[in-house]
Amino acid sequence: MTDPKKRPEPYPAEKARGGEIILRKRWQRIVFIGGLAIAVLAGFFLSLWGR
């Protein structure tokens, strides 16, 4: 029987490290940069709309 108040073991930092973004093809880079640009523009326009 498990104790509900018992905390789980901490996850090791070596396994929790972030992944690496690998964009090998040109279309992958275009889509990635386009998505970043859309996010920035959406934030900009939402900040103007909120005034």
N, CA, C and O atoms as a Maestro MAE file, in Angstrom:
{
 s_m_m2io_version
 :::
 2.0.0
}

f_m_ct {
 s_m_title
 :::
 protein
 m_atom[204] {
  # First column is atom index #
  i_m_mmod_type
  r_m_x_coord
  r_m_y_coord
  r_m_z_coord
  i_m_residue_number
  s_m_chain_name
  s_m_pdb_residue_name
  s_m_pdb_atom_name
  i_m_atomic_number
  :::
  1 25 0.850 -1.184 0.000 1 A "MET " " N  " 7
  2 3 0.000 0.000 0.000 1 A "MET " " CA " 6
  3 2 0.891 1.241 0.000 1 A "MET " " C  " 6
  4 15 1.837 1.332 0.782 1 A "MET " " O  " 8
  5 25 0.585 2.191 -0.876 2 A "THR " " N  " 7
  6 3 1.430 3.382 -0.982 2 A "THR " " CA " 6
  7 2 0.884 4.498 -0.110 2 A "THR " " C  " 6
  8 15 -0.326 4.642 0.065 2 A "THR " " O  " 8
  9 25 1.791 5.269 0.422 3 A "ASP " " N  " 7
  10 3 1.428 6.413 1.247 3 A "ASP " " CA " 6
  11 2 1.128 7.603 0.332 3 A "ASP " " C  " 6
  12 15 2.013 8.017 -0.417 3 A "ASP " " O  " 8
  13 25 -0.090 8.173 0.363 4 A "PRO " " N  " 7
  14 3 -0.418 9.275 -0.551 4 A "PRO " " CA " 6
  15 2 0.387 10.547 -0.288 4 A "PRO " " C  " 6
  16 15 0.497 11.396 -1.172 4 A "PRO " " O  " 8
  17 25 0.950 10.692 0.906 5 A "LYS " " N  " 7
  18 3 1.719 11.899 1.226 5 A "LYS " " CA " 6
  19 2 3.193 11.761 0.864 5 A "LYS " " C  " 6
  20 15 3.949 12.731 0.927 5 A "LYS " " O  " 8
  21 25 3.600 10.539 0.481 6 A "LYS " " N  " 7
  22 3 5.003 10.305 0.128 6 A "LYS " " CA " 6
  23 2 5.303 10.967 -1.219 6 A "LYS " " C  " 6
  24 15 4.577 10.774 -2.194 6 A "LYS " " O  " 8
  25 25 6.373 11.743 -1.255 7 A "ARG " " N  " 7
  26 3 6.763 12.440 -2.475 7 A "ARG " " CA " 6
  27 2 7.519 11.496 -3.397 7 A "ARG " " C  " 6
  28 15 8.284 10.652 -2.931 7 A "ARG " " O  " 8
  29 25 7.311 11.633 -4.706 8 A "PRO " " N  " 7
  30 3 8.045 10.760 -5.633 8 A "PRO " " CA " 6
  31 2 9.523 11.116 -5.679 8 A "PRO " " C  " 6
  32 15 9.927 12.222 -5.317 8 A "PRO " " O  " 8
  33 25 10.311 10.166 -6.125 9 A "GLU " " N  " 7
  34 3 11.747 10.400 -6.275 9 A "GLU " " CA " 6
  35 2 11.976 11.539 -7.265 9 A "GLU " " C  " 6
  36 15 11.276 11.620 -8.274 9 A "GLU " " O  " 8
  37 25 12.938 12.417 -6.999 10 A "PRO " " N  " 7
  38 3 13.222 13.482 -7.969 10 A "PRO " " CA " 6
  39 2 13.760 12.918 -9.279 10 A "PRO " " C  " 6
  40 15 14.490 11.926 -9.291 10 A "PRO " " O  " 8
  41 25 13.390 13.565 -10.376 11 A "TYR " " N  " 7
  42 3 13.836 13.120 -11.699 11 A "TYR " " CA " 6
  43 2 15.257 13.617 -11.919 11 A "TYR " " C  " 6
  44 15 15.524 14.796 -11.683 11 A "TYR " " O  " 8
  45 25 16.175 12.773 -12.357 12 A "PRO " " N  " 7
  46 3 17.568 13.210 -12.523 12 A "PRO " " CA " 6
  47 2 17.707 14.316 -13.574 12 A "PRO " " C  " 6
  48 15 17.055 14.276 -14.617 12 A "PRO " " O  " 8
  49 25 18.547 15.283 -13.293 13 A "ALA " " N  " 7
  50 3 18.745 16.414 -14.188 13 A "ALA " " CA " 6
  51 2 19.293 15.980 -15.542 13 A "ALA " " C  " 6
  52 15 18.995 16.604 -16.560 13 A "ALA " " O  " 8
  53 25 20.087 14.922 -15.561 14 A "GLU " " N  " 7
  54 3 20.662 14.454 -16.821 14 A "GLU " " CA " 6
  55 2 19.574 13.999 -17.789 14 A "GLU " " C  " 6
  56 15 19.716 14.164 -19.000 14 A "GLU " " O  " 8
  57 25 18.494 13.430 -17.267 15 A "LYS " " N  " 7
  58 3 17.409 12.968 -18.112 15 A "LYS " " CA " 6
  59 2 16.418 14.084 -18.445 15 A "LYS " " C  " 6
  60 15 15.671 13.976 -19.418 15 A "LYS " " O  " 8
  61 25 16.405 15.144 -17.655 16 A "ALA " " N  " 7
  62 3 15.423 16.216 -17.832 16 A "ALA " " CA " 6
  63 2 15.903 17.328 -18.763 16 A "ALA " " C  " 6
  64 15 15.156 18.267 -19.039 16 A "ALA " " O  " 8
  65 25 17.120 17.234 -19.240 17 A "ARG " " N  " 7
  66 3 17.649 18.283 -20.119 17 A "ARG " " CA " 6
  67 2 16.801 18.414 -21.364 17 A "ARG " " C  " 6
  68 15 16.242 17.436 -21.862 17 A "ARG " " O  " 8
  69 25 16.711 19.656 -21.867 18 A "GLY " " N  " 7
  70 3 15.911 19.911 -23.062 18 A "GLY " " CA " 6
  71 2 16.516 19.289 -24.300 18 A "GLY " " C  " 6
  72 15 17.712 19.005 -24.366 18 A "GLY " " O  " 8
  73 25 15.666 19.090 -25.264 19 A "GLY " " N  " 7
  74 3 16.106 18.492 -26.519 19 A "GLY " " CA " 6
  75 2 16.768 19.506 -27.429 19 A "GLY " " C  " 6
  76 15 16.808 20.701 -27.136 19 A "GLY " " O  " 8
  77 25 17.272 19.019 -28.509 20 A "GLU " " N  " 7
  78 3 17.963 19.845 -29.486 20 A "GLU " " CA " 6
  79 2 17.078 19.962 -30.720 20 A "GLU " " C  " 6
  80 15 16.530 18.970 -31.199 20 A "GLU " " O  " 8
  81 25 16.944 21.174 -31.224 21 A "ILE " " N  " 7
  82 3 16.138 21.390 -32.424 21 A "ILE " " CA " 6
  83 2 17.043 21.177 -33.635 21 A "ILE " " C  " 6
  84 15 18.041 21.877 -33.804 21 A "ILE " " O  " 8
  85 25 16.690 20.219 -34.463 22 A "ILE " " N  " 7
  86 3 17.488 19.902 -35.644 22 A "ILE " " CA " 6
  87 2 16.647 20.213 -36.876 22 A "ILE " " C  " 6
  88 15 15.640 19.553 -37.133 22 A "ILE " " O  " 8
  89 25 17.061 21.206 -37.625 23 A "LEU " " N  " 7
  90 3 16.355 21.620 -38.837 23 A "LEU " " CA " 6
  91 2 17.286 21.384 -40.015 23 A "LEU " " C  " 6
  92 15 18.087 22.251 -40.365 23 A "LEU " " O  " 8
  93 25 17.181 20.227 -40.615 24 A "ARG " " N  " 7
  94 3 18.116 19.846 -41.669 24 A "ARG " " CA " 6
  95 2 17.701 20.354 -43.038 24 A "ARG " " C  " 6
  96 15 18.556 20.673 -43.864 24 A "ARG " " O  " 8
  97 25 16.430 20.432 -43.286 25 A "LYS " " N  " 7
  98 3 15.955 20.817 -44.617 25 A "LYS " " CA " 6
  99 2 15.500 22.266 -44.621 25 A "LYS " " C  " 6
  100 15 15.113 22.809 -43.587 25 A "LYS " " O  " 8
  101 25 15.550 22.881 -45.783 26 A "ARG " " N  " 7
  102 3 15.209 24.295 -45.913 26 A "ARG " " CA " 6
  103 2 13.770 24.552 -45.490 26 A "ARG " " C  " 6
  104 15 13.504 25.532 -44.795 26 A "ARG " " O  " 8
  105 25 12.829 23.691 -45.897 27 A "TRP " " N  " 7
  106 3 11.436 23.914 -45.562 27 A "TRP " " CA " 6
  107 2 11.197 23.807 -44.057 27 A "TRP " " C  " 6
  108 15 10.293 24.457 -43.533 27 A "TRP " " O  " 8
  109 25 11.988 23.002 -43.358 28 A "GLN " " N  " 7
  110 3 11.859 22.904 -41.908 28 A "GLN " " CA " 6
  111 2 12.272 24.211 -41.234 28 A "GLN " " C  " 6
  112 15 11.636 24.660 -40.281 28 A "GLN " " O  " 8
  113 25 13.360 24.819 -41.752 29 A "ARG " " N  " 7
  114 3 13.796 26.105 -41.202 29 A "ARG " " CA " 6
  115 2 12.768 27.191 -41.468 29 A "ARG " " C  " 6
  116 15 12.501 28.019 -40.597 29 A "ARG " " O  " 8
  117 25 12.180 27.197 -42.680 30 A "ILE " " N  " 7
  118 3 11.186 28.212 -43.034 30 A "ILE " " CA " 6
  119 2 9.960 28.097 -42.133 30 A "ILE " " C  " 6
  120 15 9.456 29.102 -41.632 30 A "ILE " " O  " 8
  121 25 9.483 26.871 -41.928 31 A "VAL " " N  " 7
  122 3 8.303 26.664 -41.080 31 A "VAL " " CA " 6
  123 2 8.603 27.069 -39.639 31 A "VAL " " C  " 6
  124 15 7.771 27.705 -38.993 31 A "VAL " " O  " 8
  125 25 9.774 26.710 -39.129 32 A "PHE " " N  " 7
  126 3 10.138 27.041 -37.753 32 A "PHE " " CA " 6
  127 2 10.232 28.550 -37.554 32 A "PHE " " C  " 6
  128 15 9.658 29.088 -36.607 32 A "PHE " " O  " 8
  129 25 10.952 29.236 -38.440 33 A "ILE " " N  " 7
  130 3 11.116 30.687 -38.322 33 A "ILE " " CA " 6
  131 2 9.780 31.395 -38.555 33 A "ILE " " C  " 6
  132 15 9.487 32.398 -37.904 33 A "ILE " " O  " 8
  133 25 8.973 30.876 -39.480 34 A "GLY " " N  " 7
  134 3 7.645 31.443 -39.704 34 A "GLY " " CA " 6
  135 2 6.767 31.332 -38.466 34 A "GLY " " C  " 6
  136 15 6.044 32.270 -38.130 34 A "GLY " " O  " 8
  137 25 6.826 30.204 -37.795 35 A "GLY " " N  " 7
  138 3 6.053 30.037 -36.559 35 A "GLY " " CA " 6
  139 2 6.503 30.990 -35.473 35 A "GLY " " C  " 6
  140 15 5.671 31.537 -34.750 35 A "GLY " " O  " 8
  141 25 7.808 31.199 -35.345 36 A "LEU " " N  " 7
  142 3 8.305 32.173 -34.371 36 A "LEU " " CA " 6
  143 2 7.842 33.580 -34.721 36 A "LEU " " C  " 6
  144 15 7.450 34.346 -33.841 36 A "LEU " " O  " 8
  145 25 7.888 33.920 -36.010 37 A "ALA " " N  " 7
  146 3 7.471 35.252 -36.443 37 A "ALA " " CA " 6
  147 2 5.981 35.466 -36.170 37 A "ALA " " C  " 6
  148 15 5.581 36.545 -35.734 37 A "ALA " " O  " 8
  149 25 5.167 34.454 -36.422 38 A "ILE " " N  " 7
  150 3 3.728 34.574 -36.165 38 A "ILE " " CA " 6
  151 2 3.467 34.770 -34.672 38 A "ILE " " C  " 6
  152 15 2.603 35.562 -34.296 38 A "ILE " " O  " 8
  153 25 4.200 34.065 -33.828 39 A "ALA " " N  " 7
  154 3 4.027 34.211 -32.382 39 A "ALA " " CA " 6
  155 2 4.391 35.628 -31.930 39 A "ALA " " C  " 6
  156 15 3.691 36.217 -31.107 39 A "ALA " " O  " 8
  157 25 5.479 36.171 -32.465 40 A "VAL " " N  " 7
  158 3 5.906 37.524 -32.097 40 A "VAL " " CA " 6
  159 2 4.885 38.547 -32.590 40 A "VAL " " C  " 6
  160 15 4.507 39.455 -31.850 40 A "VAL " " O  " 8
  161 25 4.442 38.403 -33.831 41 A "LEU " " N  " 7
  162 3 3.457 39.333 -34.374 41 A "LEU " " CA " 6
  163 2 2.127 39.246 -33.625 41 A "LEU " " C  " 6
  164 15 1.489 40.270 -33.378 41 A "LEU " " O  " 8
  165 25 1.711 38.050 -33.267 42 A "ALA " " N  " 7
  166 3 0.468 37.896 -32.512 42 A "ALA " " CA " 6
  167 2 0.586 38.598 -31.157 42 A "ALA " " C  " 6
  168 15 -0.347 39.279 -30.730 42 A "ALA " " O  " 8
  169 25 1.708 38.439 -30.491 43 A "GLY " " N  " 7
  170 3 1.921 39.138 -29.219 43 A "GLY " " CA " 6
  171 2 1.909 40.642 -29.388 43 A "GLY " " C  " 6
  172 15 1.349 41.358 -28.558 43 A "GLY " " O  " 8
  173 25 2.521 41.125 -30.451 44 A "PHE " " N  " 7
  174 3 2.553 42.556 -30.713 44 A "PHE " " CA " 6
  175 2 1.141 43.108 -30.944 44 A "PHE " " C  " 6
  176 15 0.753 44.114 -30.349 44 A "PHE " " O  " 8
  177 25 0.385 42.441 -31.808 45 A "PHE " " N  " 7
  178 3 -0.961 42.925 -32.111 45 A "PHE " " CA " 6
  179 2 -1.902 42.769 -30.920 45 A "PHE " " C  " 6
  180 15 -2.781 43.608 -30.723 45 A "PHE " " O  " 8
  181 25 -1.738 41.726 -30.132 46 A "LEU " " N  " 7
  182 3 -2.574 41.580 -28.936 46 A "LEU " " CA " 6
  183 2 -2.254 42.653 -27.903 46 A "LEU " " C  " 6
  184 15 -3.146 43.103 -27.184 46 A "LEU " " O  " 8
  185 25 -0.990 43.068 -27.821 47 A "SER " " N  " 7
  186 3 -0.644 44.130 -26.890 47 A "SER " " CA " 6
  187 2 -1.227 45.466 -27.353 47 A "SER " " C  " 6
  188 15 -1.619 46.288 -26.526 47 A "SER " " O  " 8
  189 25 -1.286 45.688 -28.671 48 A "LEU " " N  " 7
  190 3 -1.911 46.916 -29.169 48 A "LEU " " CA " 6
  191 2 -3.429 46.898 -28.964 48 A "LEU " " C  " 6
  192 15 -4.036 47.920 -28.643 48 A "LEU " " O  " 8
  193 25 -4.030 45.717 -29.155 49 A "TRP " " N  " 7
  194 3 -5.472 45.569 -29.041 49 A "TRP " " CA " 6
  195 2 -5.932 45.762 -27.586 49 A "TRP " " C  " 6
  196 15 -7.054 46.208 -27.347 49 A "TRP " " O  " 8
  197 25 -5.082 45.433 -26.632 50 A "GLY " " N  " 7
  198 3 -5.435 45.529 -25.222 50 A "GLY " " CA " 6
  199 2 -5.391 46.931 -24.654 50 A "GLY " " C  " 6
  200 15 -5.808 47.141 -23.515 50 A "GLY " " O  " 8
  201 25 -4.904 47.888 -25.404 51 A "ARG " " N  " 7
  202 3 -4.804 49.268 -24.890 51 A "ARG " " CA " 6
  203 2 -6.111 49.950 -24.848 51 A "ARG " " C  " 6
  204 15 -6.189 51.110 -24.442 51 A "ARG " " O  " 8
  :::
 }
 m_bond[203] {
  # First column is bond index #
  i_m_from
  i_m_to
  i_m_order
  :::
  1 1 2 1
  2 2 3 1
  3 3 4 2
  4 3 5 1
  5 5 6 1
  6 6 7 1
  7 7 8 2
  8 7 9 1
  9 9 10 1
  10 10 11 1
  11 11 12 2
  12 11 13 1
  13 13 14 1
  14 14 15 1
  15 15 16 2
  16 15 17 1
  17 17 18 1
  18 18 19 1
  19 19 20 2
  20 19 21 1
  21 21 22 1
  22 22 23 1
  23 23 24 2
  24 23 25 1
  25 25 26 1
  26 26 27 1
  27 27 28 2
  28 27 29 1
  29 29 30 1
  30 30 31 1
  31 31 32 2
  32 31 33 1
  33 33 34 1
  34 34 35 1
  35 35 36 2
  36 35 37 1
  37 37 38 1
  38 38 39 1
  39 39 40 2
  40 39 41 1
  41 41 42 1
  42 42 43 1
  43 43 44 2
  44 43 45 1
  45 45 46 1
  46 46 47 1
  47 47 48 2
  48 47 49 1
  49 49 50 1
  50 50 51 1
  51 51 52 2
  52 51 53 1
  53 53 54 1
  54 54 55 1
  55 55 56 2
  56 55 57 1
  57 57 58 1
  58 58 59 1
  59 59 60 2
  60 59 61 1
  61 61 62 1
  62 62 63 1
  63 63 64 2
  64 63 65 1
  65 65 66 1
  66 66 67 1
  67 67 68 2
  68 67 69 1
  69 69 70 1
  70 70 71 1
  71 71 72 2
  72 71 73 1
  73 73 74 1
  74 74 75 1
  75 75 76 2
  76 75 77 1
  77 77 78 1
  78 78 79 1
  79 79 80 2
  80 79 81 1
  81 81 82 1
  82 82 83 1
  83 83 84 2
  84 83 85 1
  85 85 86 1
  86 86 87 1
  87 87 88 2
  88 87 89 1
  89 89 90 1
  90 90 91 1
  91 91 92 2
  92 91 93 1
  93 93 94 1
  94 94 95 1
  95 95 96 2
  96 95 97 1
  97 97 98 1
  98 98 99 1
  99 99 100 2
  100 99 101 1
  101 101 102 1
  102 102 103 1
  103 103 104 2
  104 103 105 1
  105 105 106 1
  106 106 107 1
  107 107 108 2
  108 107 109 1
  109 109 110 1
  110 110 111 1
  111 111 112 2
  112 111 113 1
  113 113 114 1
  114 114 115 1
  115 115 116 2
  116 115 117 1
  117 117 118 1
  118 118 119 1
  119 119 120 2
  120 119 121 1
  121 121 122 1
  122 122 123 1
  123 123 124 2
  124 123 125 1
  125 125 126 1
  126 126 127 1
  127 127 128 2
  128 127 129 1
  129 129 130 1
  130 130 131 1
  131 131 132 2
  132 131 133 1
  133 133 134 1
  134 134 135 1
  135 135 136 2
  136 135 137 1
  137 137 138 1
  138 138 139 1
  139 139 140 2
  140 139 141 1
  141 141 142 1
  142 142 143 1
  143 143 144 2
  144 143 145 1
  145 145 146 1
  146 146 147 1
  147 147 148 2
  148 147 149 1
  149 149 150 1
  150 150 151 1
  151 151 152 2
  152 151 153 1
  153 153 154 1
  154 154 155 1
  155 155 156 2
  156 155 157 1
  157 157 158 1
  158 158 159 1
  159 159 160 2
  160 159 161 1
  161 161 162 1
  162 162 163 1
  163 163 164 2
  164 163 165 1
  165 165 166 1
  166 166 167 1
  167 167 168 2
  168 167 169 1
  169 169 170 1
  170 170 171 1
  171 171 172 2
  172 171 173 1
  173 173 174 1
  174 174 175 1
  175 175 176 2
  176 175 177 1
  177 177 178 1
  178 178 179 1
  179 179 180 2
  180 179 181 1
  181 181 182 1
  182 182 183 1
  183 183 184 2
  184 183 185 1
  185 185 186 1
  186 186 187 1
  187 187 188 2
  188 187 189 1
  189 189 190 1
  190 190 191 1
  191 191 192 2
  192 191 193 1
  193 193 194 1
  194 194 195 1
  195 195 196 2
  196 195 197 1
  197 197 198 1
  198 198 199 1
  199 199 200 2
  200 199 201 1
  201 201 202 1
  202 202 203 1
  203 203 204 2
  :::
 }
}
